[in-house]
Amino acid sequence: MQPGDRDALWRVLEARRDHRHFGTDPVDDAALGRVLDAFRVAPSVGLSQPWHVTVVRNATLRQAVHDNFAAVRVREQDRFGGERRALYASLKLEGIREAPVGLVVSFVPPVEVTLGTTSGPSALEYSVVSAVTLAWLAATAEGLGLGWVSLIEPGGLHAALGLAPHLRPLAYLCLGHPALELHEPLLQTVGWAARRPLALDWRD
Ligand SMILES: Cc1cc2nc3c(=O)[nH]c(=O)nc-3n(C[C@H](O)[C@H](O)[C@H](O)COP(=O)(O)O)c2cc1C
């Protein structure tokens, strides 16, 4: 490690936000390449690297992803009642059409036995999520904004994008230039939820 690395890393960790508001400027190919390169250095159980990324720049396809999102959002809104429901209705929960790049990160179930998965096969999916986190940080370091959209029905996403049969989409990520400067989670700013201290105990 070099002097200053820790401070630089912490600047990125603190600056990372989930973004849903994007400008229209395209994402530079070299910057996109570096974000994707985060998958190369990401940890994975048994070095399985069980992921595949589909880059979605086509606006018609992003509209189809948004249609999928909109249907899920209607269903989700029904799960909340009273004031909570009104607040939910006011939330912006994605930037699928505005963000010039969408990244579908799919889980690729390994064909062979994977070291480290005997007691917990979910470690394979966790590996995909941990790789997404590195890409999120890499995007932040590029000055880009990334937003994870989980309100998407994976079967519909698979069909709309014509993904290969062996892919299981786990994450849809919006990537672009952030239109808002966010110094705390947006859900905290709008009063939906607040950050909590770490739940922690020790066994010394
Ligand atoms: C697995 C996962 C799924 C998420 N899905 C959504 C989503 O569908 N829509 C959304 O607006 N934010 C989504 N988020 C972002 C969270 O709301 C956000 O991370 C949290 O509020 C903390 O804010 P911060 O990331 O800016 O620190 C998701 C985050 C994760 C990790």
Ligand as a Chemical Component Dictionary entry (heavy atoms), coordinates in Angstrom:
data_LIG
# 
_chem_comp.id                   LIG 
_chem_comp.type                 NON-POLYMER 
_chem_comp.pdbx_formal_charge   0 
_chem_comp.three_letter_code    LIG 
# 
loop_
_chem_comp_atom.comp_id 
_chem_comp_atom.atom_id 
_chem_comp_atom.alt_atom_id 
_chem_comp_atom.type_symbol 
_chem_comp_atom.charge 
_chem_comp_atom.model_Cartn_x 
_chem_comp_atom.model_Cartn_y 
_chem_comp_atom.model_Cartn_z 
_chem_comp_atom.pdbx_ordinal 
LIG C1  C1  C 0 -29.491 -5.217 -3.351 1  
LIG C2  C2  C 0 -29.922 -3.766 -3.443 2  
LIG C3  C3  C 0 -31.073 -3.452 -4.127 3  
LIG C4  C4  C 0 -31.500 -2.114 -4.214 4  
LIG N1  N1  N 0 -32.625 -1.808 -4.941 5  
LIG C5  C5  C 0 -32.993 -0.518 -5.075 6  
LIG C6  C6  C 0 -34.116 -0.154 -5.884 7  
LIG O1  O1  O 0 -34.789 -0.978 -6.504 8  
LIG N2  N2  N 0 -34.439 1.159  -5.983 9  
LIG C7  C7  C 0 -33.724 2.120  -5.317 10 
LIG O2  O2  O 0 -34.074 3.305  -5.442 11 
LIG N3  N3  N 0 -32.643 1.808  -4.565 12 
LIG C8  C8  C 0 -32.271 0.519  -4.444 13 
LIG N4  N4  N 0 -31.160 0.207  -3.697 14 
LIG C9  C9  C 0 -30.380 1.282  -3.071 15 
LIG C10 C10 C 0 -30.649 1.421  -1.593 16 
LIG O3  O3  O 0 -31.880 2.047  -1.366 17 
LIG C11 C11 C 0 -29.497 2.251  -1.007 18 
LIG O4  O4  O 0 -28.315 1.523  -1.138 19 
LIG C12 C12 C 0 -29.714 2.605  0.461  20 
LIG O5  O5  O 0 -30.829 3.422  0.610  21 
LIG C13 C13 C 0 -28.492 3.323  1.029  22 
LIG O6  O6  O 0 -28.172 4.451  0.238  23 
LIG P1  P1  P 0 -26.731 4.629  -0.370 24 
LIG O7  O7  O 0 -26.468 3.426  -1.267 25 
LIG O8  O8  O 0 -26.770 5.907  -1.148 26 
LIG O9  O9  O 0 -25.755 4.652  0.757  27 
LIG C14 C14 C 0 -30.736 -1.103 -3.595 28 
LIG C15 C15 C 0 -29.559 -1.432 -2.919 29 
LIG C16 C16 C 0 -29.153 -2.740 -2.838 30 
LIG C17 C17 C 0 -27.882 -3.071 -2.106 31 
# 
loop_
_chem_comp_bond.comp_id 
_chem_comp_bond.atom_id_1 
_chem_comp_bond.atom_id_2 
_chem_comp_bond.value_order 
_chem_comp_bond.pdbx_ordinal 
LIG C1  C2  SING 1  
LIG C2  C3  SING 2  
LIG C2  C16 DOUB 3  
LIG C3  C4  DOUB 4  
LIG C4  N1  SING 5  
LIG C4  C14 SING 6  
LIG N1  C5  DOUB 7  
LIG C5  C6  SING 8  
LIG C5  C8  SING 9  
LIG C6  O1  DOUB 10 
LIG C6  N2  SING 11 
LIG N2  C7  SING 12 
LIG C7  O2  DOUB 13 
LIG C7  N3  SING 14 
LIG N3  C8  DOUB 15 
LIG C8  N4  SING 16 
LIG N4  C9  SING 17 
LIG N4  C14 SING 18 
LIG C9  C10 SING 19 
LIG C10 O3  SING 20 
LIG C10 C11 SING 21 
LIG C11 O4  SING 22 
LIG C11 C12 SING 23 
LIG C12 O5  SING 24 
LIG C12 C13 SING 25 
LIG C13 O6  SING 26 
LIG O6  P1  SING 27 
LIG P1  O7  DOUB 28 
LIG P1  O8  SING 29 
LIG P1  O9  SING 30 
LIG C14 C15 DOUB 31 
LIG C15 C16 SING 32 
LIG C16 C17 SING 33 
# 
